[in-house]
């Protein structure tokens, strides 16, 4: 049965509304009287539909909206710690003993590959350069000797053995020179500095410490004046273009997650995909580590921080997101009020998942009707009064 107000009652409501429009106290009293009168009218009804005019719905504070269609469901929220993938972590260290002369970057700075980060005064570098120059000079002489003996051998003037001995010496010296070159490059000398050393034979004890990759300085381990030995670490540099989310979830939830599943952060526009699902259960809480890698917007995250995330599961059937405050429970079942433009109905819903603010349901009727999300309490009171009658 559909409930409709008589015209005298409607006129009385409208007259009272006009007289009390400018008074806050009177307006509150009017809303109370309207609710009371509605309850009395509902108490005489016996159907499951209500018919209200736009003014009456406004007086009750009723507002409606379209349910939001979605293609996936989201899980409850889980804590996740942001970390840097192992393959994107790098250390910057010295290959020679020395004293730190200057520090040019600090924690948090962005650096480029081959950028100078610090300088070290290294007496060992002088020794290395001296040995390189001596070996390089010997190599030049050995190259000349080998070319000469090759010509003499081809002319039949010398024996082949002598030519082979000269060639062997050249190859040995070349190996030594290449070794010194590699050591100087690892020490921080670029090709331009090495070429200048060959040409001008000027020794320099300043060792330039350079970045090995693009990234951000995550930690600084040296200060000016500090004495270093070979392999001491000066900086940690990381590429933050993508990050890991290390998520701790109960074992029962982990069993429902699959690799490549989508993960969303709750308070930021960051999406990730599941890489691995741990096989070891933590003894303390019987939880499992699930690791996901960000797909975009990694700059919104900071390594070491904790964020809340949820797992996303795609659905083959139509789903709808509705606000939590639109749902009421009656007779042990979740229900909502809907409005088709003429009447208000109370309809049961089937919950698929829920978060703190929204509920995902699988009810197709939401595609063709409006959902009431405010004024639900007033409508529920009226409905209960109707049932008691």
Kinemage of the C-alpha trace (Angstrom):
@kinemage 1
@onewidth
@group {chain A} dominant
@subgroup {mainchain}
@vectorlist {calphas} color= white
{ca unk a 1} P 0.000 0.000 0.000
{ca unk a 2} L 1.283 3.519 -0.826
{ca unk a 3} L 0.992 6.245 1.846
{ca unk a 4} L -0.031 9.721 0.668
{ca unk a 5} L -0.722 12.830 2.709
{ca unk a 6} L -4.130 14.536 2.598
{ca unk a 7} L -4.127 18.012 1.072
{ca unk a 8} L -5.114 19.795 4.350
{ca unk a 9} L -2.168 18.275 6.154
{ca unk a 10} L 0.201 19.266 3.349
{ca unk a 11} L -1.142 22.827 3.384
{ca unk a 12} L -0.643 22.991 7.150
{ca unk a 13} L 2.959 21.868 6.764
{ca unk a 14} L 3.637 24.418 4.050
{ca unk a 15} L 2.069 27.260 6.035
{ca unk a 16} L 4.070 26.402 9.146
{ca unk a 17} L 7.267 26.179 7.088
{ca unk a 18} L 6.786 29.683 5.645
{ca unk a 19} L 6.094 31.245 9.058
{ca unk a 20} L 9.152 29.650 10.680
{ca unk a 21} L 11.606 30.017 7.797
{ca unk a 22} L 13.733 32.799 9.314
{ca unk a 23} L 13.895 31.522 12.892
{ca unk a 24} L 16.406 28.823 13.761
{ca unk a 25} L 14.528 27.740 16.893
{ca unk a 26} L 11.216 27.718 15.098
{ca unk a 27} L 12.716 25.768 12.208
{ca unk a 28} L 13.933 23.088 14.622
{ca unk a 29} L 10.467 22.909 16.177
{ca unk a 30} L 8.913 22.611 12.716
{ca unk a 31} L 11.171 19.674 11.828
{ca unk a 32} L 10.195 17.969 15.079
{ca unk a 33} L 6.484 18.455 14.396
{ca unk a 34} L 6.884 17.212 10.824
{ca unk a 35} L 8.651 14.054 12.018
{ca unk a 36} L 6.002 13.500 14.693
{ca unk a 37} L 3.155 13.916 12.231
{ca unk a 38} L 4.831 11.613 9.725
{ca unk a 39} L 5.208 8.941 12.371
{ca unk a 40} L 1.509 9.195 13.162
{ca unk a 41} L 0.621 8.898 9.503
{ca unk a 42} L 2.986 5.953 9.005
{ca unk a 43} L 1.436 4.192 11.972
{ca unk a 44} L -1.798 3.889 9.998
{ca unk a 45} L -0.155 2.411 6.924
{ca unk a 46} L 0.278 -1.269 6.082
{ca unk a 47} L 2.300 -1.374 2.828
{ca unk a 48} L 6.021 -1.482 2.029
{ca unk a 49} L 6.202 1.688 -0.094
{ca unk a 50} L 6.190 5.358 0.889
{ca unk a 51} L 5.239 8.277 -1.334
{ca unk a 52} L 6.719 11.649 -0.307
{ca unk a 53} L 6.821 14.945 -2.124
{ca unk a 54} L 10.109 16.745 -2.704
{ca unk a 55} L 9.303 19.221 0.089
{ca unk a 56} L 8.480 16.459 2.544
{ca unk a 57} L 11.712 14.636 1.725
{ca unk a 58} L 13.663 17.859 2.242
{ca unk a 59} L 12.015 18.418 5.627
{ca unk a 60} L 13.044 14.933 6.683
{ca unk a 61} L 16.601 15.522 5.481
{ca unk a 62} L 16.312 12.759 2.875
{ca unk a 63} L 18.953 12.795 0.138
{ca unk a 64} L 19.555 10.236 -2.582
{ca unk a 65} L 22.254 9.349 -5.085
{ca unk a 66} L 23.198 6.788 -7.708
{ca unk a 67} L 25.198 3.797 -6.477
{ca unk a 68} L 28.722 3.734 -7.878
{ca unk a 69} L 29.346 0.755 -10.198
{ca unk a 70} L 32.689 -0.981 -9.654
{ca unk a 71} L 34.515 -3.865 -11.303
{ca unk a 72} L 36.421 -5.112 -8.265
{ca unk a 73} L 36.218 -5.606 -4.521
{ca unk a 74} L 38.711 -4.466 -1.919
{ca unk a 75} L 39.837 -6.283 1.191
{ca unk a 76} L 40.142 -4.911 4.699
{ca unk a 77} L 43.115 -2.658 5.396
{ca unk a 78} L 46.530 -4.064 6.310
{ca unk a 79} L 49.733 -2.330 7.479
{ca unk a 80} L 52.618 -2.199 5.007
{ca unk a 81} L 56.157 -0.878 5.320
{ca unk a 82} L 57.778 0.898 2.383
{ca unk a 83} L 61.247 -0.352 1.437
{ca unk a 84} L 63.753 -0.072 -1.416
{ca unk a 85} L 64.146 -3.117 -3.704
{ca unk a 86} L 67.499 -4.828 -3.178
{ca unk a 87} L 68.464 -4.413 -6.835
{ca unk a 88} L 68.099 -0.625 -6.497
{ca unk a 89} L 70.360 -0.178 -3.453
{ca unk a 90} L 74.000 0.787 -4.023
{ca unk a 91} L 76.989 1.716 -1.876
{ca unk a 92} L 79.699 4.251 -2.715
{ca unk a 93} L 83.085 3.332 -1.281
{ca unk a 94} L 86.743 4.225 -1.599
{ca unk a 95} L 89.235 1.848 -3.177
{ca unk a 96} L 92.286 3.590 -1.693
{ca unk a 97} L 93.392 4.596 1.773
{ca unk a 98} L 93.260 8.315 2.553
{ca unk a 99} L 91.703 11.248 4.423
{ca unk a 100} L 88.365 12.835 3.461
{ca unk a 101} L 88.996 16.318 2.046
{ca unk a 102} L 85.456 17.380 1.162
{ca unk a 103} L 81.854 16.178 1.361
{ca unk a 104} L 79.695 17.556 -1.460
{ca unk a 105} L 76.313 15.874 -0.904
{ca unk a 106} L 74.288 14.790 2.107
{ca unk a 107} L 71.424 12.473 2.994
{ca unk a 108} L 68.332 13.187 0.907
{ca unk a 109} L 70.165 14.771 -2.047
{ca unk a 110} L 69.490 13.532 -5.570
{ca unk a 111} L 72.602 12.553 -7.514
{ca unk a 112} L 73.450 11.562 -11.084
{ca unk a 113} L 75.707 8.785 -12.268
{ca unk a 114} L 79.418 9.841 -12.252
{ca unk a 115} L 78.623 12.945 -10.167
{ca unk a 116} L 81.435 13.787 -7.704
{ca unk a 117} L 80.180 13.151 -4.163
{ca unk a 118} L 83.368 13.614 -2.117
{ca unk a 119} L 87.154 13.867 -2.424
{ca unk a 120} L 89.855 11.960 -0.558
{ca unk a 121} L 93.560 12.826 -0.243
{ca unk a 122} L 95.252 9.500 -0.938
{ca unk a 123} L 99.058 8.977 -0.922
{ca unk a 124} L 98.377 5.509 -2.311
{ca unk a 125} L 96.929 7.135 -5.418
{ca unk a 126} L 100.316 8.764 -6.058
{ca unk a 127} L 101.954 5.344 -5.833
{ca unk a 128} L 99.361 3.860 -8.168
{ca unk a 129} L 99.850 6.617 -10.746
{ca unk a 130} L 103.649 6.259 -10.571
{ca unk a 131} L 103.493 2.516 -11.150
{ca unk a 132} L 101.063 3.047 -14.004
{ca unk a 133} L 103.349 5.576 -15.727
{ca unk a 134} L 106.374 3.275 -15.378
{ca unk a 135} L 104.453 0.334 -16.810
{ca unk a 136} L 102.996 2.505 -19.566
{ca unk a 137} L 106.497 3.651 -20.597
{ca unk a 138} L 107.733 0.061 -20.649
{ca unk a 139} L 104.697 -0.925 -22.722
{ca unk a 140} L 105.463 1.791 -25.272
{ca unk a 141} L 109.047 0.536 -25.571
{ca unk a 142} L 107.882 -3.085 -25.781
{ca unk a 143} L 105.474 -2.139 -28.567
{ca unk a 144} L 108.314 -0.558 -30.533
{ca unk a 145} L 110.566 -3.593 -29.942
{ca unk a 146} L 107.851 -5.998 -31.042
{ca unk a 147} L 107.203 -4.079 -34.270
{ca unk a 148} L 110.948 -4.026 -35.034
{ca unk a 149} L 111.495 -7.732 -34.311
{ca unk a 150} L 108.459 -8.659 -36.361
{ca unk a 151} L 109.937 -6.907 -39.382
{ca unk a 152} L 113.367 -8.492 -38.819
{ca unk a 153} L 111.788 -11.934 -38.475
{ca unk a 154} L 109.805 -11.513 -41.682
{ca unk a 155} L 113.051 -10.499 -43.460
{ca unk a 156} L 114.770 -13.603 -42.072
{ca unk a 157} L 117.355 -11.649 -40.103
{ca unk a 158} L 116.417 -12.949 -36.624
{ca unk a 159} L 115.065 -16.248 -35.353
{ca unk a 160} L 111.384 -16.694 -34.647
{ca unk a 161} L 112.118 -17.381 -30.971
{ca unk a 162} L 113.445 -13.858 -30.452
{ca unk a 163} L 110.334 -12.352 -32.030
{ca unk a 164} L 108.066 -14.516 -29.859
{ca unk a 165} L 109.964 -13.479 -26.701
{ca unk a 166} L 109.507 -9.804 -27.591
{ca unk a 167} L 105.817 -10.346 -28.315
{ca unk a 168} L 105.319 -12.183 -25.002
{ca unk a 169} L 106.926 -9.327 -23.058
{ca unk a 170} L 104.627 -6.834 -24.790
{ca unk a 171} L 101.532 -8.851 -23.868
{ca unk a 172} L 102.632 -9.156 -20.231
{ca unk a 173} L 103.190 -5.407 -19.938
{ca unk a 174} L 99.856 -4.697 -21.604
{ca unk a 175} L 98.101 -6.842 -18.987
{ca unk a 176} L 99.862 -4.926 -16.197
{ca unk a 177} L 98.926 -1.543 -17.706
{ca unk a 178} L 95.293 -2.617 -18.161
{ca unk a 179} L 95.229 -3.683 -14.519
{ca unk a 180} L 96.496 -0.266 -13.385
{ca unk a 181} L 93.975 1.458 -15.654
{ca unk a 182} L 91.105 -0.502 -14.141
{ca unk a 183} L 92.329 0.204 -10.615
{ca unk a 184} L 92.532 3.947 -11.299
{ca unk a 185} L 89.037 3.925 -12.798
{ca unk a 186} L 87.699 2.148 -9.721
{ca unk a 187} L 89.531 4.702 -7.597
{ca unk a 188} L 87.489 7.462 -9.224
{ca unk a 189} L 89.702 8.699 -12.062
{ca unk a 190} L 87.703 9.273 -15.235
{ca unk a 191} L 89.059 8.754 -18.746
{ca unk a 192} L 89.851 12.438 -19.158
{ca unk a 193} L 92.043 12.427 -16.031
{ca unk a 194} L 93.803 9.248 -17.162
{ca unk a 195} L 94.522 10.721 -20.606
{ca unk a 196} L 95.926 13.863 -18.950
{ca unk a 197} L 98.155 11.678 -16.761
{ca unk a 198} L 99.510 9.894 -19.849
{ca unk a 199} L 100.132 13.147 -21.698
{ca unk a 200} L 101.473 15.438 -18.979
{ca unk a 201} L 102.698 12.819 -16.448
{ca unk a 202} L 101.487 15.038 -13.579
{ca unk a 203} L 100.660 13.168 -10.375
{ca unk a 204} L 97.570 14.075 -8.303
{ca unk a 205} L 96.776 12.670 -4.847
{ca unk a 206} L 93.130 13.836 -4.869
{ca unk a 207} L 90.769 10.908 -5.271
{ca unk a 208} L 87.313 11.851 -6.595
{ca unk a 209} L 84.479 9.712 -5.202
{ca unk a 210} L 81.708 9.439 -7.812
{ca unk a 211} L 78.140 8.136 -7.846
{ca unk a 212} L 77.780 4.775 -9.549
{ca unk a 213} L 74.118 5.336 -10.491
{ca unk a 214} L 71.308 7.883 -10.508
{ca unk a 215} L 69.401 8.006 -7.245
{ca unk a 216} L 68.941 9.568 -3.822
{ca unk a 217} L 71.489 9.586 -1.004
{ca unk a 218} L 69.913 7.432 1.706
{ca unk a 219} L 72.781 7.583 4.218
{ca unk a 220} L 76.151 9.304 4.729
{ca unk a 221} L 78.853 7.360 6.588
{ca unk a 222} L 81.894 9.664 6.353
{ca unk a 223} L 82.795 13.169 7.539
{ca unk a 224} L 85.515 15.649 6.629
{ca unk a 225} L 88.880 14.727 8.164
{ca unk a 226} L 88.008 11.072 8.626
{ca unk a 227} L 90.720 8.559 7.726
{ca unk a 228} L 89.508 5.802 5.456
{ca unk a 229} L 90.883 2.448 4.452
{ca unk a 230} L 90.177 0.656 1.202
{ca unk a 231} L 86.530 -0.483 0.836
{ca unk a 232} L 85.186 1.905 3.503
{ca unk a 233} L 81.631 3.020 2.638
{ca unk a 234} L 80.992 6.756 2.273
{ca unk a 235} L 77.382 6.776 1.034
{ca unk a 236} L 74.342 4.619 0.385
{ca unk a 237} L 72.475 5.602 -2.789
{ca unk a 238} L 69.113 4.190 -3.896
{ca unk a 239} L 66.982 4.395 -7.014
{ca unk a 240} L 63.473 5.295 -5.787
{ca unk a 241} L 61.684 5.043 -9.136
{ca unk a 242} L 59.844 2.001 -7.767
{ca unk a 243} L 59.450 0.733 -4.207
{ca unk a 244} L 58.384 -2.352 -2.306
{ca unk a 245} L 55.371 -2.591 -0.004
{ca unk a 246} L 56.047 -5.281 2.601
{ca unk a 247} L 52.578 -6.250 3.837
{ca unk a 248} L 51.941 -8.366 6.921
{ca unk a 249} L 48.697 -10.351 6.570
{ca unk a 250} L 47.070 -13.266 8.436
{ca unk a 251} L 47.729 -16.695 6.984
{ca unk a 252} L 44.032 -17.158 6.135
{ca unk a 253} L 44.112 -14.005 3.981
{ca unk a 254} L 47.466 -14.856 2.387
{ca unk a 255} L 45.984 -18.096 1.052
{ca unk a 256} L 43.452 -16.098 -0.990
{ca unk a 257} L 46.072 -13.811 -2.588
{ca unk a 258} L 47.685 -14.620 -5.917
{ca unk a 259} L 50.889 -13.259 -7.515
{ca unk a 260} L 50.247 -10.218 -9.734
{ca unk a 261} L 47.189 -9.254 -7.642
{ca unk a 262} L 46.542 -5.516 -7.413
{ca unk a 263} L 47.269 -3.597 -4.208
{ca unk a 264} L 46.072 -0.050 -3.457
{ca unk a 265} L 47.217 2.339 -0.753
{ca unk a 266} L 44.319 3.713 1.266
{ca unk a 267} L 45.239 7.391 1.540
{ca unk a 268} L 47.328 7.959 -1.617
{ca unk a 269} L 47.023 7.386 -5.331
{ca unk a 270} L 49.585 4.577 -5.419
{ca unk a 271} L 48.985 1.175 -6.989
{ca unk a 272} L 51.189 -1.891 -6.686
{ca unk a 273} L 51.257 -5.497 -7.827
{ca unk a 274} L 52.035 -8.547 -5.706
{ca unk a 275} L 55.491 -10.000 -6.405
{ca unk a 276} L 55.854 -12.748 -3.831
{ca unk a 277} L 53.857 -14.381 -1.060
{ca unk a 278} L 55.970 -15.544 1.859
{ca unk a 279} L 56.165 -19.211 2.744
{ca unk a 280} L 57.240 -18.676 6.347
{ca unk a 281} L 54.649 -18.039 9.048
{ca unk a 282} L 55.763 -15.590 11.738
{ca unk a 283} L 55.666 -17.322 15.088
{ca unk a 284} L 54.368 -14.347 17.087
{ca unk a 285} L 51.124 -13.678 15.214
{ca unk a 286} L 50.908 -16.448 12.597
{ca unk a 287} L 51.166 -13.827 9.851
{ca unk a 288} L 52.779 -14.013 6.413
{ca unk a 289} L 54.806 -11.398 4.516
{ca unk a 290} L 53.381 -10.388 1.130
{ca unk a 291} L 55.653 -8.203 -1.017
{ca unk a 292} L 54.264 -5.883 -3.702
{ca unk a 293} L 56.050 -3.463 -6.052
{ca unk a 294} L 54.669 -0.025 -6.891
{ca unk a 295} L 53.526 0.628 -10.451
{ca unk a 296} L 53.408 4.435 -10.356
{ca unk a 297} L 53.511 7.516 -8.109
{ca unk a 298} L 56.317 6.050 -5.987
{ca unk a 299} L 57.322 9.634 -5.163
{ca unk a 300} L 54.322 9.773 -2.799
{ca unk a 301} L 55.970 7.175 -0.562
{ca unk a 302} L 59.047 7.356 1.670
{ca unk a 303} L 61.205 4.305 2.455
{ca unk a 304} L 60.729 3.192 6.043
{ca unk a 305} L 57.238 4.619 6.566
{ca unk a 306} L 54.138 2.552 7.313
{ca unk a 307} L 50.997 2.871 5.185
{ca unk a 308} L 47.639 1.116 5.008
{ca unk a 309} L 46.879 -0.963 1.926
{ca unk a 310} L 44.126 -3.218 0.636
{ca unk a 311} L 44.055 -6.014 -1.910
{ca unk a 312} L 41.883 -5.644 -5.011
{ca unk a 313} L 40.030 -8.580 -6.546
{ca unk a 314} L 38.426 -8.285 -9.976
{ca unk a 315} L 34.808 -9.425 -10.370
{ca unk a 316} L 32.971 -10.858 -13.381
{ca unk a 317} L 29.559 -9.716 -12.075
{ca unk a 318} L 28.314 -6.097 -11.625
{ca unk a 319} L 29.104 -4.621 -8.217
{ca unk a 320} L 28.196 -1.318 -6.572
{ca unk a 321} L 29.831 0.816 -3.886
{ca unk a 322} L 27.443 2.472 -1.427
{ca unk a 323} L 28.128 4.641 1.666
{ca unk a 324} L 28.143 2.963 5.071
{ca unk a 325} L 25.534 5.421 6.378
{ca unk a 326} L 23.047 4.286 3.709
{ca unk a 327} L 22.835 0.785 5.202
{ca unk a 328} L 20.579 -0.204 8.080
{ca unk a 329} L 19.949 -3.570 9.685
{ca unk a 330} L 16.436 -4.803 10.218
{ca unk a 331} L 15.391 -8.347 11.081
{ca unk a 332} L 19.059 -9.373 11.099
{ca unk a 333} L 19.581 -8.389 7.461
{ca unk a 334} L 21.367 -5.475 5.788
{ca unk a 335} L 18.913 -3.274 3.885
{ca unk a 336} L 18.736 0.096 2.131
{ca unk a 337} L 16.042 2.590 1.209
{ca unk a 338} L 15.710 3.221 -2.529
{ca unk a 339} L 13.787 5.874 -4.448
{ca unk a 340} L 12.514 5.362 -7.991
{ca unk a 341} L 11.283 8.927 -8.458
{ca unk a 342} L 7.835 8.227 -7.007
{ca unk a 343} L 8.021 5.874 -4.043
{ca unk a 344} L 10.505 4.825 -1.376
{ca unk a 345} L 11.189 1.118 -0.878
{ca unk a 346} L 13.117 -0.879 1.711
{ca unk a 347} L 15.218 -3.553 -0.018
{ca unk a 348} L 17.660 -6.187 1.219
{ca unk a 349} L 21.254 -6.124 -0.057
{ca unk a 350} L 24.026 -8.697 -0.387
{ca unk a 351} L 27.383 -7.477 0.939
{ca unk a 352} L 30.536 -8.608 -0.885
{ca unk a 353} L 33.123 -6.541 1.011
{ca unk a 354} L 33.361 -3.386 3.066
{ca unk a 355} L 35.751 -0.710 4.295
{ca unk a 356} L 35.441 1.972 6.963
{ca unk a 357} L 33.423 4.253 4.652
{ca unk a 358} L 31.936 2.124 1.858
{ca unk a 359} L 30.223 -1.209 1.324
{ca unk a 360} L 30.412 -3.193 -1.923
{ca unk a 361} L 27.219 -5.060 -2.849
{ca unk a 362} L 26.114 -7.281 -5.735
{ca unk a 363} L 22.480 -6.179 -6.119
{ca unk a 364} L 21.453 -5.418 -9.708
{ca unk a 365} L 18.417 -3.318 -8.701
{ca unk a 366} L 20.802 -0.471 -7.789
{ca unk a 367} L 21.435 0.119 -11.489
{ca unk a 368} L 17.881 1.414 -12.051
{ca unk a 369} L 17.000 3.259 -8.847
{ca unk a 370} L 18.350 5.912 -6.507
{ca unk a 371} L 19.923 5.107 -3.144
{ca unk a 372} L 18.917 7.130 -0.065
{ca unk a 373} L 22.040 7.935 1.954
{ca unk a 374} L 20.803 10.688 4.319
{ca unk a 375} L 17.663 10.803 6.426
{ca unk a 376} L 17.882 7.026 6.812
{ca unk a 377} L 17.311 7.141 10.582
{ca unk a 378} L 14.057 9.110 10.212
{ca unk a 379} L 12.756 6.706 7.572
{ca unk a 380} L 13.736 3.709 9.704
{ca unk a 381} L 11.840 5.094 12.708
{ca unk a 382} L 8.766 5.558 10.559
{ca unk a 383} L 9.059 2.057 9.175
{ca unk a 384} L 9.347 0.568 12.657
{ca unk a 385} L 6.326 2.575 13.789
{ca unk a 386} L 4.425 1.231 10.793
{ca unk a 387} L 5.338 -2.341 11.744
{ca unk a 388} L 4.198 -1.877 15.348
{ca unk a 389} L 0.837 -0.670 14.120
